């Protein structure tokens, strides 16, 4: 029988991805005396959703993602989400720039690069939407440099690979933002973990799995199994963060907190077409987003992306959705059925009833042949050579299912922070644009779960030094936004 050891922690974080690593470093920046531990079941950090091949690597800032600016039935366009996400990404950049400025974080060229962001549409109605969207966004300081064109010679400069040998009568348009980014969230995560490992009272426990957690007088008693040796131990922690991607939902359910009741998860797998041929890759230096097909979910927005991973450029196109009952890429096929509870079966059935379009979409995606996938890419790159492209399996995304007073349950495409009433436990559920706005999510968590420390003079002074431009001011103060962006871009080596 393995010995049961007892340890006491201030903070326990589950999962060694971008979420937990960001929160851990933020906490150590604010209070170096905190005793914290990250528990990860894989042999290293960033091996699930944060892995660079498991996501698009887009620094989501509302520059090109057309689903962030929805058009209503009356023709009006709401740009508020794009503005908010842009400000949150600038908040993330402030944090990364602060770490670079300290001189101990490492080279930003390992994880972030300047890559223009382009929106691309076809057809008169879509062009009218894109032009109106550009006009509205350009009125805001964050998008003042946005360019719109229907001139194919201009588009040929922006995206030469996509414009080669297009039909003369094709009706197309694009917008261009030069200050977009490609982010290797895996490299960023590993850099954060490396930085964390240099701090006192910080422990990184790999090949370790949280098997249970329960309330105790000190906060939470957490059971952990070492997957390499089989040894079991327990720790007590005043605060627990469940940042384990799809695995956060089962752990939230194990916690038994009332706030977690009724949540379910709908796992969606992803696939990309990947090209590594330098002759092709060098002709495309952009992330080009278009519109999802009518009736398709936001996750299906097609885009052709420059990726820079470990110093090498590749192209990714997709995503193509699939279905698996796993909550993690390295998870179990029993993840979905074991997550069903009396409290969430109603919302899950309601979502199944109300989302037949999504079901049909997933079935059609799963049944696609390689040639059908290439046909989708030909809309972006008409002259492709099939030999240049291979299928890459992306990470699992667990979309949130939650109770709804009228519909019974709704499927939510986003991220949600679920916290206990006393602030001793918090879980992050959901997917995009999570990684890009992690810093803003974690600031919200600190305010909610560490209210006394957050509002203290000491923490506020440190937060002001890290974030000289608060989120709301980034949205409303043009001069502050420009100065902050210029400073962050300089520190992060962005053009």
C-alpha positions as CSV (number, residue, x, y, z in Angstrom):
1,X,0.0,0.0,0.0
2,X,1.4,3.4,-1.1
3,X,1.9,5.8,1.7
4,X,-0.6,8.7,2.0
5,X,1.4,11.9,2.5
6,X,-0.1,15.2,3.7
7,X,1.1,18.6,2.5
8,X,-0.3,22.1,2.8
9,X,-0.5,24.5,-0.1
10,X,-1.8,28.0,-0.7
11,X,-2.8,27.2,-4.3
12,X,-3.2,24.0,-6.3
13,X,-3.6,24.3,-10.0
14,X,-4.7,21.3,-12.2
15,X,-3.4,21.2,-15.7
16,X,-0.1,22.6,-17.1
17,X,-1.5,24.5,-20.0
18,X,-1.7,28.2,-20.8
19,X,-4.5,28.8,-18.2
20,X,-2.8,27.4,-15.1
21,X,0.6,28.6,-16.0
22,X,-0.6,32.1,-16.5
23,X,-2.5,32.2,-13.2
24,X,0.4,30.7,-11.3
25,X,2.9,33.2,-12.6
26,X,0.5,36.1,-12.0
27,X,0.0,34.9,-8.4
28,X,3.8,34.6,-7.8
29,X,4.3,38.1,-9.3
30,X,1.7,39.5,-6.9
31,X,2.7,37.4,-3.8
32,X,6.1,35.6,-4.1
33,X,5.5,33.9,-0.7
34,X,2.6,31.8,-2.0
35,X,3.2,28.1,-1.9
36,X,1.7,26.6,-5.0
37,X,1.8,23.4,-7.1
38,X,0.7,22.6,-10.6
39,X,-0.4,19.0,-11.2
40,X,-0.3,17.6,-14.8
41,X,-1.1,14.1,-15.9
42,X,1.1,14.3,-19.1
43,X,4.9,14.2,-19.0
44,X,5.3,17.9,-19.8
45,X,3.3,21.1,-20.0
46,X,1.3,22.3,-23.0
47,X,0.6,18.8,-24.4
48,X,-3.2,19.2,-24.9
49,X,-5.1,22.3,-26.2
50,X,-2.0,24.6,-25.7
51,X,0.1,22.5,-28.0
52,X,0.8,24.6,-31.1
53,X,-0.5,21.9,-33.5
54,X,-3.7,21.6,-31.5
55,X,-4.9,25.2,-32.1
56,X,-4.7,27.9,-34.8
57,X,-2.3,30.0,-32.9
58,X,-4.2,33.2,-33.8
59,X,-3.7,36.1,-31.4
60,X,-7.5,36.7,-31.3
61,X,-7.9,40.5,-31.3
62,X,-11.1,40.9,-33.4
63,X,-9.0,42.1,-36.4
64,X,-10.2,39.4,-38.9
65,X,-12.7,37.1,-37.1
66,X,-16.1,38.0,-38.8
67,X,-18.1,36.0,-36.2
68,X,-17.1,38.6,-33.6
69,X,-19.1,41.3,-35.5
70,X,-22.5,39.7,-36.1
71,X,-25.0,41.2,-38.4
72,X,-28.6,41.5,-37.2
73,X,-31.7,40.8,-39.4
74,X,-32.1,44.6,-39.9
75,X,-28.6,44.8,-41.3
76,X,-27.0,46.5,-38.3
77,X,-23.6,45.2,-37.2
78,X,-22.5,44.9,-33.6
79,X,-18.8,45.6,-33.1
80,X,-18.7,45.6,-29.3
81,X,-17.4,42.0,-29.0
82,X,-14.5,42.7,-31.4
83,X,-13.6,45.9,-29.4
84,X,-13.7,44.0,-26.1
85,X,-11.6,41.0,-27.4
86,X,-9.1,43.4,-28.9
87,X,-8.7,45.2,-25.6
88,X,-8.3,41.8,-23.8
89,X,-5.6,40.7,-26.2
90,X,-3.7,44.0,-25.5
91,X,-4.1,43.2,-21.8
92,X,-2.4,39.8,-22.5
93,X,0.4,41.6,-24.4
94,X,1.0,43.9,-21.4
95,X,1.5,40.9,-19.2
96,X,3.9,39.2,-21.6
97,X,5.8,42.5,-22.1
98,X,6.1,43.0,-18.4
99,X,7.7,39.5,-18.0
100,X,10.1,40.2,-20.9
101,X,11.0,43.5,-19.3
102,X,12.0,41.9,-16.1
103,X,14.8,40.2,-18.0
104,X,14.3,36.7,-16.7
105,X,11.4,35.5,-18.9
106,X,13.2,34.7,-22.2
107,X,13.0,35.7,-25.8
108,X,9.5,36.7,-27.1
109,X,10.5,35.5,-30.6
110,X,10.0,32.0,-29.3
111,X,6.3,32.5,-29.0
112,X,4.9,35.6,-30.8
113,X,5.4,37.0,-34.3
114,X,3.8,39.7,-36.4
115,X,1.5,38.2,-39.0
116,X,-1.2,40.3,-40.8
117,X,-4.8,39.5,-40.2
118,X,-7.1,39.5,-43.2
119,X,-10.8,39.0,-43.7
120,X,-11.8,37.5,-47.1
121,X,-15.3,37.3,-48.6
122,X,-16.9,36.3,-51.8
123,X,-20.2,37.6,-53.3
124,X,-22.0,41.0,-53.4
125,X,-23.9,40.6,-50.1
126,X,-20.8,39.5,-48.2
127,X,-18.8,42.3,-49.7
128,X,-21.4,44.9,-48.6
129,X,-21.2,43.4,-45.0
130,X,-17.4,43.5,-45.0
131,X,-17.3,47.1,-46.2
132,X,-19.9,48.2,-43.6
133,X,-18.0,46.3,-40.9
134,X,-14.7,48.0,-41.9
135,X,-16.3,51.5,-41.8
136,X,-17.7,50.9,-38.3
137,X,-14.5,49.4,-36.9
138,X,-12.3,52.2,-38.4
139,X,-14.2,54.7,-36.2
140,X,-12.6,53.0,-33.2
141,X,-9.0,53.7,-32.4
142,X,-8.1,50.0,-32.1
143,X,-9.0,49.4,-35.8
144,X,-8.2,52.8,-37.3
145,X,-5.6,51.3,-39.6
146,X,-7.9,48.8,-41.1
147,X,-7.8,48.7,-45.0
148,X,-10.7,47.5,-47.2
149,X,-10.4,46.7,-50.9
150,X,-12.1,45.1,-53.8
151,X,-9.0,45.7,-55.9
152,X,-7.5,42.4,-56.8
153,X,-4.0,43.9,-57.4
154,X,-4.0,45.1,-53.8
155,X,-5.2,41.7,-52.6
156,X,-2.4,40.1,-54.6
157,X,0.1,42.0,-52.5
158,X,-1.7,41.0,-49.2
159,X,-2.1,37.3,-50.1
160,X,-0.3,36.3,-53.3
161,X,-0.8,32.6,-52.8
162,X,-4.6,33.0,-52.7
163,X,-4.8,35.4,-55.7
164,X,-2.8,33.4,-58.2
165,X,-4.9,32.5,-61.3
166,X,-8.2,33.5,-59.9
167,X,-11.1,34.0,-62.4
168,X,-11.4,37.6,-63.7
169,X,-15.2,37.7,-63.0
170,X,-14.9,36.5,-59.4
171,X,-16.4,39.0,-57.0
172,X,-14.3,39.2,-53.8
173,X,-13.1,41.7,-51.2
174,X,-10.8,41.8,-48.2
175,X,-9.8,43.8,-45.2
176,X,-6.2,44.0,-43.9
177,X,-4.7,44.7,-40.5
178,X,-0.9,44.7,-40.3
179,X,-0.6,44.4,-36.6
180,X,-2.0,40.8,-36.3
181,X,0.0,38.1,-34.5
182,X,0.7,34.4,-34.6
183,X,1.2,33.0,-31.1
184,X,2.7,29.7,-30.2
185,X,0.8,29.1,-27.0
186,X,2.7,25.9,-26.4
187,X,6.1,27.7,-26.4
188,X,4.5,30.5,-24.3
189,X,3.2,28.0,-21.8
190,X,6.6,26.3,-21.5
191,X,8.3,29.6,-21.0
192,X,5.8,30.5,-18.2
193,X,6.4,27.1,-16.6
194,X,10.2,27.5,-16.8
195,X,9.9,31.0,-15.3
196,X,7.7,29.5,-12.5
197,X,10.2,26.7,-11.8
198,X,12.8,29.3,-10.9
199,X,10.5,30.8,-8.2
200,X,10.6,29.7,-4.5
201,X,7.7,27.6,-3.2
202,X,6.7,26.5,-6.7
203,X,6.3,22.8,-7.6
204,X,5.5,21.3,-11.0
205,X,4.3,17.7,-10.7
206,X,4.0,15.8,-14.1
207,X,2.6,12.4,-14.7
208,X,0.3,13.1,-11.8
209,X,-3.5,12.9,-11.8
210,X,-6.1,14.5,-9.5
211,X,-8.4,11.7,-8.6
212,X,-10.7,13.3,-6.1
213,X,-11.3,16.5,-4.1
214,X,-13.4,17.3,-1.1
215,X,-14.0,20.1,1.3
216,X,-11.9,20.3,4.5
217,X,-11.4,22.9,7.2
218,X,-8.2,24.2,5.4
219,X,-10.0,24.6,2.1
220,X,-9.8,21.5,-0.1
221,X,-8.3,18.0,0.3
222,X,-7.1,16.8,-3.1
223,X,-6.1,13.2,-3.9
224,X,-3.3,12.8,-6.4
225,X,-2.0,9.7,-8.1
226,X,1.5,9.4,-9.5
227,X,0.9,7.7,-12.9
228,X,4.5,6.5,-13.2
229,X,4.8,4.8,-9.7
230,X,1.2,4.3,-8.7
231,X,1.9,6.2,-5.4
232,X,-1.0,8.1,-4.0
233,X,-0.9,11.3,-1.8
234,X,-3.2,14.0,-0.7
235,X,-2.6,17.7,-0.2
236,X,-4.7,20.4,1.3
237,X,-5.0,23.7,-0.5
238,X,-6.7,27.0,0.4
239,X,-7.5,27.6,-3.3
240,X,-7.9,25.2,-6.2
241,X,-8.0,26.1,-9.9
242,X,-9.3,23.6,-12.4
243,X,-7.6,24.7,-15.6
244,X,-7.3,21.2,-17.2
245,X,-9.2,21.9,-20.5
246,X,-11.8,19.3,-21.1
247,X,-10.9,17.5,-17.9
248,X,-12.0,20.5,-15.8
249,X,-15.7,19.6,-16.1
250,X,-15.4,16.1,-14.4
251,X,-13.3,17.6,-11.6
252,X,-15.8,20.4,-11.2
253,X,-18.5,17.8,-10.8
254,X,-16.3,15.9,-8.2
255,X,-16.0,19.1,-6.2
256,X,-19.8,19.1,-5.6
257,X,-20.0,22.9,-5.4
258,X,-23.6,24.1,-6.1
259,X,-22.3,26.6,-8.7
260,X,-21.1,23.7,-10.9
261,X,-24.5,21.9,-11.0
262,X,-26.2,21.7,-14.4
263,X,-23.1,22.2,-16.5
264,X,-22.4,19.6,-19.2
265,X,-19.9,19.4,-22.0
266,X,-20.1,18.7,-25.7
267,X,-16.8,17.5,-27.1
268,X,-15.8,18.5,-30.6
269,X,-12.5,17.2,-32.2
270,X,-10.7,19.2,-34.9
271,X,-8.6,18.6,-37.9
272,X,-6.4,20.7,-40.1
273,X,-4.8,20.5,-43.5
274,X,-1.1,21.3,-43.1
275,X,1.5,22.3,-45.7
276,X,5.3,22.4,-45.0
277,X,6.5,22.9,-48.6
278,X,8.7,26.1,-48.4
279,X,7.9,27.0,-52.0
280,X,4.2,27.3,-51.0
281,X,4.6,28.5,-47.4
282,X,6.7,31.5,-48.4
283,X,3.9,32.8,-50.7
284,X,1.5,33.4,-47.8
285,X,2.3,35.6,-44.8
286,X,-1.1,36.2,-43.2
287,X,-4.0,34.7,-41.2
288,X,-7.0,34.9,-43.6
289,X,-10.4,34.3,-42.1
290,X,-13.7,34.0,-44.0
291,X,-17.4,33.4,-43.2
292,X,-18.8,30.1,-42.0
293,X,-21.3,28.4,-44.3
294,X,-24.9,29.3,-43.6
295,X,-26.2,27.3,-40.7
296,X,-22.8,26.2,-39.5
297,X,-21.5,26.9,-36.0
298,X,-18.8,29.5,-35.2
299,X,-16.2,26.8,-34.7
300,X,-16.5,26.1,-38.5
301,X,-15.1,29.5,-39.6
302,X,-12.6,28.6,-42.3
303,X,-9.1,30.2,-42.3
304,X,-5.7,29.8,-43.9
305,X,-3.0,30.6,-41.5
306,X,0.7,31.2,-41.4
307,X,2.1,29.3,-38.4
308,X,5.5,29.8,-36.9
309,X,6.4,26.9,-34.6
310,X,9.9,26.4,-33.3
311,X,11.3,28.8,-35.9
312,X,9.8,27.0,-38.9
313,X,6.9,28.3,-41.0
314,X,4.0,26.1,-42.1
315,X,0.5,26.7,-43.3
316,X,-2.7,25.4,-41.7
317,X,-6.2,25.4,-43.2
318,X,-9.4,24.5,-41.5
319,X,-10.8,23.7,-39.1
320,X,-12.6,20.5,-40.0
321,X,-14.7,19.3,-37.2
322,X,-15.1,15.8,-35.9
323,X,-16.8,14.0,-33.0
324,X,-15.3,12.0,-30.2
325,X,-16.6,11.3,-26.7
326,X,-13.2,12.1,-25.3
327,X,-12.8,15.4,-23.3
328,X,-9.0,15.5,-24.0
329,X,-7.0,14.4,-27.0
330,X,-5.4,11.9,-24.7
331,X,-8.6,11.2,-22.8
332,X,-11.0,8.3,-22.5
333,X,-13.9,7.4,-24.7
334,X,-15.9,7.2,-21.5
335,X,-15.4,10.9,-20.7
336,X,-18.8,12.1,-22.1
337,X,-21.0,9.3,-20.8
338,X,-19.4,9.5,-17.3
339,X,-20.0,13.3,-17.2
340,X,-23.8,12.8,-17.3
341,X,-25.4,13.7,-14.0
342,X,-29.1,14.1,-12.9
343,X,-28.4,17.9,-12.7
344,X,-27.2,18.2,-16.3
345,X,-29.1,15.5,-18.2
346,X,-32.0,17.9,-18.8
347,X,-29.8,20.7,-20.3
348,X,-27.9,18.1,-22.4
349,X,-31.1,16.6,-23.8
350,X,-32.4,20.1,-24.6
351,X,-29.2,21.0,-26.4
352,X,-29.5,17.8,-28.4
353,X,-33.1,18.6,-29.3
354,X,-32.3,22.2,-30.3
355,X,-29.1,21.7,-32.2
356,X,-29.9,19.3,-35.0
357,X,-28.1,21.6,-37.4
358,X,-24.9,21.1,-35.4
359,X,-25.4,17.3,-35.4
360,X,-25.9,17.3,-39.2
361,X,-22.8,19.5,-39.6
362,X,-20.6,17.2,-37.5
363,X,-21.8,14.1,-39.3
364,X,-21.1,15.7,-42.7
365,X,-17.6,16.8,-41.5
366,X,-16.8,13.3,-40.2
367,X,-17.9,11.7,-43.5
368,X,-15.7,14.1,-45.7
369,X,-13.1,12.6,-47.9
370,X,-9.7,14.1,-48.4
371,X,-10.7,15.4,-51.8
372,X,-13.7,17.2,-50.2
373,X,-11.5,18.8,-47.7
374,X,-9.2,20.0,-50.4
375,X,-12.2,21.4,-52.3
376,X,-12.8,23.7,-49.3
377,X,-9.2,24.8,-49.4
378,X,-9.5,25.6,-53.1
379,X,-11.9,28.4,-52.3
380,X,-8.9,30.1,-50.6
381,X,-6.1,28.6,-52.8
382,X,-7.4,27.6,-56.2
383,X,-4.1,26.2,-57.6
384,X,-3.2,23.9,-54.7
385,X,-1.3,20.7,-55.3
386,X,-2.8,17.9,-53.2
387,X,0.6,16.4,-52.6
388,X,1.6,19.5,-50.5
389,X,-1.1,19.0,-47.9
390,X,-1.6,16.4,-45.2
391,X,-4.2,15.9,-42.4
392,X,-3.2,17.1,-38.9
393,X,-5.3,16.1,-35.9
394,X,-6.0,19.1,-33.6
395,X,-7.0,19.2,-30.0
396,X,-10.3,18.4,-28.3
397,X,-12.7,21.3,-27.5
398,X,-15.4,20.8,-24.9
399,X,-18.2,23.3,-25.6
400,X,-20.2,24.4,-22.6
401,X,-23.7,23.1,-22.0
402,X,-25.6,25.1,-19.3
403,X,-29.1,25.4,-17.9
404,X,-31.4,27.9,-19.5
405,X,-34.7,29.0,-17.8
406,X,-36.7,28.9,-21.0
407,X,-34.9,26.5,-23.4
408,X,-33.8,24.0,-20.7
409,X,-30.3,24.1,-21.9
410,X,-28.0,26.0,-24.3
411,X,-24.8,25.3,-26.1
412,X,-22.3,28.1,-25.4
413,X,-19.3,28.7,-27.8
414,X,-16.9,30.5,-25.5
415,X,-15.2,30.4,-22.1
416,X,-16.8,30.5,-18.7
417,X,-15.4,30.9,-15.2
418,X,-17.3,28.9,-12.6
419,X,-16.3,29.7,-9.0
420,X,-17.5,28.6,-5.6
421,X,-19.4,31.1,-3.5
422,X,-16.5,31.4,-1.0
423,X,-13.9,31.8,-3.8
424,X,-11.9,28.7,-2.7
425,X,-12.3,26.8,-6.0
426,X,-12.6,28.0,-9.6
427,X,-12.9,26.1,-12.9
428,X,-12.5,27.3,-16.5
429,X,-14.8,25.7,-19.0
430,X,-15.1,26.2,-22.7
431,X,-12.8,27.0,-25.7
432,X,-12.0,29.9,-28.1
433,X,-10.9,32.7,-27.7
434,X,-9.6,31.4,-24.3
435,X,-5.9,31.3,-24.9
436,X,-5.6,34.8,-26.3
437,X,-7.6,36.4,-23.5
438,X,-6.2,34.2,-20.7
439,X,-4.7,37.2,-18.8
440,X,-8.1,39.0,-18.7
441,X,-9.8,35.8,-17.5
442,X,-7.3,35.4,-14.7
443,X,-7.6,39.0,-13.6
444,X,-11.3,38.4,-13.3
445,X,-10.6,35.3,-11.3
446,X,-8.2,37.1,-8.9
447,X,-10.8,39.8,-8.3
448,X,-13.5,37.2,-7.6
449,X,-11.5,34.6,-5.6
450,X,-8.9,36.8,-3.9
451,X,-11.0,39.9,-3.2
452,X,-9.2,41.1,-0.1
453,X,-5.7,40.8,-1.6
454,X,-6.9,42.1,-5.0
455,X,-8.2,45.3,-3.4
456,X,-5.2,45.7,-1.1
457,X,-2.8,48.6,-1.7
458,X,0.1,46.1,-2.2
459,X,-1.6,44.2,-5.0
460,X,-3.1,47.3,-6.6
461,X,0.4,48.9,-6.8
462,X,1.8,45.8,-8.4
463,X,-1.1,45.4,-10.8
464,X,-0.8,49.0,-11.9
465,X,2.9,48.4,-12.7
466,X,2.1,45.3,-14.7
467,X,-1.0,46.7,-16.4
468,X,-0.5,50.5,-16.8
469,X,-3.6,50.5,-19.1
470,X,-6.7,48.9,-17.6
471,X,-9.1,47.0,-19.8
472,X,-11.9,49.6,-20.0
473,X,-9.5,52.4,-20.6
474,X,-8.0,50.5,-23.5
475,X,-11.5,50.4,-25.0
476,X,-12.2,54.1,-24.5
477,X,-8.9,56.1,-24.3
478,X,-7.3,56.3,-27.8
479,X,-4.0,57.9,-26.7
480,X,-3.5,55.5,-23.9
481,X,-4.3,52.5,-26.2
482,X,-1.8,53.7,-28.8
483,X,1.0,54.3,-26.3
484,X,0.4,51.0,-24.5
485,X,0.3,49.0,-27.8
486,X,3.5,50.7,-29.0
487,X,5.3,49.9,-25.7
488,X,4.1,46.2,-25.7
489,X,5.0,45.7,-29.4
490,X,8.5,47.1,-28.8
491,X,9.2,44.8,-25.9
492,X,7.7,41.8,-27.8
493,X,9.7,42.5,-30.9
494,X,6.5,43.0,-33.0
495,X,6.6,45.2,-36.1
